[in-house]
Amino acid sequence: MSRKSPGPTADSDTDNGSDNGTGTGTGTGRRRSRRALSAVRRWIVTAPGTYIWLTVLFVTTVLLHRTTPAFEHGASDGSSGGPSWDPVRPLISGVLWIDGGHWLPYAVLFTVFHATAEHWLGTLRWLAVAVLAHVLAVLLGEGVLGWAVRYGDASPSAGNTAEFGVSYALAGVVAVLTYRVPHPWRYVYAFAVLVFYGVPLAADGRTVTDLGHVTAVLTGLACYRLTRGARSPGRREASSPRKRRAPSQEKTERPAAQ
């Protein structure tokens, strides 16, 4: 009786090789997709403040587009039918509406700047920077506007101009990220931020909003103390094993010294 080889034949090798190649390629693609989705999910979950705020802005933007044009105009420019000056209104409503009603560009900006700052500083310190930049910019801008209306340098209807805290908080967070950029690029980044927000204020068409943006940037730069001790996740993970191994190394070295 002839003994057959237990291995597969040449034809079966060819077939299995082609199948395995296809299966391996498909499996690799699926693993890459899962890793990408996991990274995106981890990025969003670890920046809850940014994406909760972004979700609220998405809802208000959808509501704004589905209302009547009169309401949309009133919500976007803050007008109430007559001259008024109320600094409390933009403090609250300014962070709930987006200028122009375009949500997607702000989603990109929030992901690049707000989420990065929240990962770096933590939710509480990131929120402190955003709130400080928003509040100080609105109060200074509304104060200058109220002074101009009172002394006749601006029309009374100018008090109805809305100030959008979304852009103020964003400017403050963009500025505080200066301290995350390594030397010497930190100075280049800070210079670029100051030029970007400062040129409109120095131009002839400067507005209260331009003043608010510069105020928010200076507020973010003044928040250096809030950034002390903040490290990127990679540096934290790299430093923790060394601290854990230090005691064990001391124990092994002591008997050798004796």
Salt bridges, closest charged atoms under 4 A:
ASP77 OD2 - HIS73 NE2 2.62
